């Protein structure tokens, strides 16, 4: 991937000379991983014209940012003048345009293809409109390609991102390359700075808005339909009666051989003493059991060491199939990276079945044919719930190890009932394997995977020097009377919904319960007094780097803005501190950039909700502000563990956790109020007991217990 190797002209025309798509857009897409575009108009047909280049671009983990415009009708302008929200009217106008396409004959493919790009986090769209003269159309036409080495191609001309602008109209554009000359480099840099100001909304005369959730849902709906048409409505059956022999040179592509002559090069990793202790305990239990190891202590490395030593102990040299299940996509990729570093070639079985099913089938075929080796499949819990993967796994009747990362997820009714019966070995990994208020689900985990054979609590890991020590600062905040009334209503609703299930919080069987618990967490987490307390705490640490903020999900019924938006406003506008949000909507490329900027000291704050809870490695993080509130012990553990990993440079660090502990209004004495006090203080006592300043949490707890008469 090298843009500087692409032979580019200084100017292209749609009506004369080399055709722009084949000679400019396709090779630039194939040799870049970033495409930024600002245009007056775009259409899905225009984007589809670029499909050949985009296919390779997405393989490069490419990311597109598109700024476009929309025309406001006279009645829209009148409503804005009468006081209607500019943001809402612009988003409505953009959505009307999409609906026009949806109602036309071209909707399935045009909206479907671009919807897939948005759904896969490849494409982000924003709408630009002039603040003062709203019936004037933003109509700039510029674009940038960038590669991983920093080379950039900037183009400017008359063409929109439409089929007409790319193919049928008489259009032209000029090309400037960052490596061509000093003047070209300056031109590219200046234009790039202008685009970044545009994207961030820093141009005073323009309002730059994200598309509405309604438009995103429309795109996603068409994306799903488009994917179904692409792969066909019906999945082909798995042939369990015969095995087709692949060509000899393909037989070992995805199987790790065991004999020395064909062993792939492995980068060795050194197991820590406690990791070897965990492996010994698991092997002594017949290759069955759960490792309850604190976040940050290297469960992935331990698991790899465990199955390697299992293979070494097998005297019969029989082949082994390993299935690794993970709750999230990012954990799948982390397992993939760790295994490849150690010489394995796993198959990632998630997202598009057409991509992985044939390779996964071949892994099993090869194990059957060669009667040796290790084949590894990695999947998400959601994909494993699908019938196609489970039927494929059932065709293998040899040695079979199932490893479940964050194994507590596997105790839900929908997952525990589909676990394969023909496993020969099991390994569960979690800092907190027990499921809260779900005795049946917890028992199902230990019945299937085996009991906890090794337990490494956080306090012990800190004492051994494998996690960083930390200071703990609980900050008391109080619900308003109105907020507590809403909290009480939701608590009563939760009690009503959970009583038929003996109090078990199994969301798979009771989506209404899940909805109610999330709403109550939002009511607690979005306590208005947290924002002023948060600002005060940030001011004490404004010169420090490596800071994480965990915001509450969504917003309560009493809020007009999400807490995350308010936090970004406090950090970026009121305090002028560098901060970026990291959410489920953040594209993959942007996620990598955000974490890199944080670790390199170019960014002080990363503001998130749940996305940093599981599977994100930020070893240099030193500060965590806990604004989100949850009764789920697992979330406490994950968020605390995020900042306790040892830093990359190996130097010792002392982390800080700033926990905004939410209490009912002064003088509250209802059962629900006292239970809230008890639940919050449980976390304070646990966090404080493991900290280097436990006396602060002790005093805090005593004072609050005295205040509420607990």
C-alpha positions, 0 to 999 in steps of 0.5 A: 500500500503506497500512494507514491507508487501510483502513476498519477496525472496532474489533471483528469477529465471525464470526457477526455483522456484516461478515464478517472475511475479506472486510472485515478480512483481505483488505484488510489483506493487500492493503495490507501486506508483513508479517504476524506471527501467534501462535496455538494452532492453524493449518491449511492450510485456514485459510491457504487461506481467506485466499488472495485477500488473500495473492495481493496480499500476495506481490506486495508481497514480503510475509513471514509469521512464524507461531508455533503450538503442538503437543500432546505425547502422554503417551509423548512426555512420558515420553521427555522425562523420561527424557532425550530431547531436547525439541527432537526430541520437539516436532519429531516431534510436529509432524511427526506432525500433518503426516503425519496430514494427508498420509495424509488426503483433504485432503493435496494442497491443504492441505499443497500451498498452505502448502508453496508459501508456505514454498518461496517464502520467504513463510512461516516457522513456529516451534513454542512449548511451555512448558519446565516444564509441557510438557503445557500448550498455548501458546494465545495468539491475536494478530496484526499487519499492517505496511506499508512506512510503519510503520503497524501493525494489531494484533488479539487475540481467540479465533480460531485460524488455522484454517478454523473460527476464520476462518469456521465457529466463533463467534469474535471479535477486537479491532483496534488501529491504531498511527495511531488514538490514543496509547493504541492506539499504546502498546498496539500497541508493547507487543504488538509487543515481546512478539511479537518476544521470543516469535519470538526465544526470549527468553521464559524460560518458553517453548521456541521451535523451528524446524520440522524439516528432515523437515517442511520436505521434506514441505511442499516435496514437496507444494508441487511437486505443488501447483504442477504441478496449478496450471499443468497437467501439460503445457506448451503447445507454442511455435508456430514457424510463425506470429506473432500480432499483439498489440494496437497499444498492447501492441506496445512494452510490453517492447521498447526502441525505438530512434528518438528520438520513442519513446525511453523516459526513460533515467537516464544513468550515467557509464562509468569510463575502464576500463569504456569500455576494456573496451567498446572491446576487446569491440566491436573483437572483433566484439561477442564476448569475456569481460571478466575484471574484479575483483569490485566494478568494475561488470561490470553497468554495463559490460555495459549500456554495451556493448550500448548502444554495439553498437546505436549501431554497427549501421547497419541499425537492426535489432532486437536480442534480448538474453538475460542468464543468471545463476546465482542469483535475486538476480542476476536481480533486480539486473540487472532493477533496473539495466536499469529505472533505465536505461529498459529493461523486461526480462522475468524468465524464472524461477520460475513459467512462467505468469508470464513465458512469455507476456510473453517470447513477446510480446517476440519477436513485437514484435521481428519485427513492428516490425523495430526495438528491443531486447528483453531477457530475464533468466533463471537458468542453471537455467531456461535449462536447461529446454526451454520457454525454449530452444525459445522463443529458437530462434524468433528468428533475428535479431541475438541477444546472449547475456550470461552473468554469472558465465560460469564456471558455463556451462562445465559439461557440462550447460550448455555443451551447450545454449548456442544456436548462432544467437547473433550476439554474446556477452559473458561476465562473471566475475572468474575465468572459468577453471574449476579443474581443468576444461580442457575446460569452460574451453575450451568457455567461450572457444570459445563466448563468445570469449577474454578481451578485457579483464582488470582484476585486483584489484591494478590496480583498487585502485591505480586507486582503484576498489576499497578497499585492505585489511589481511590477517591470516592466522591459523594453526589446526591440525586435530586428529589425528582431523580430519586422519584424516577429511580424508585419507580424503575426499582419497583418495576425491576422487582416486579419483572424479576420476581417470576424468575426468582430474582435472576436477571436473565436478560435473554428471556426478559428484554423488558427487564433489561430495558428497565435495568438500563433505564435505572442505571441511566437514572443513577449514572446521569445524576445532574450533580455529577457534572459539577463534581466531575469538573472540580476533580478534573481541575485538580488533574488538568496537567496530567495525561492518560485519563479515561472517563466512563460516562453513563449510557444513554440519558435519563427521562429528565435529561435533554443531552447525553452525559457524554455530550456534556462531559465533552463540552466541559473538557473541550469548551469550558476547560480547553482540554484535548478529549475525544469520545470512544463509543460503539459508533466510533469507526475502527480506524478512528478507535486506533488513532484515539488510543495511539494519540492517548498513549503518545501524549497527544490527547489527554482524555478518552471519553467512553461508555461501555466500549472500554469495559472488555478487551481494550488494552490501555497499559499507560492509562493512569486516571479513571473517572467513574461517572457511570453507575451500575450494580453489576460488579463485573463492570466495576472490575473491568473498569478498575482493571483497565488502568491497573495494567503495567505500563509499556515502558515497565516503569512503575505507576500509581493509578488513580480512580475517581469514583462518583458515588450516588446517594439518595436525597438527604434524609431519605429512609425508604427501603429503596433508598437504604438499599441504594446506599448499601449497594454503592458503599459495597463498591466503595469498600471493595475498591478502598480495601485494595487501594494504597489509601484504604483509610479514605474509603473507610472514613467515607463509608462510616460518614455515609452510614452515619448520615443515612442511619445504615 
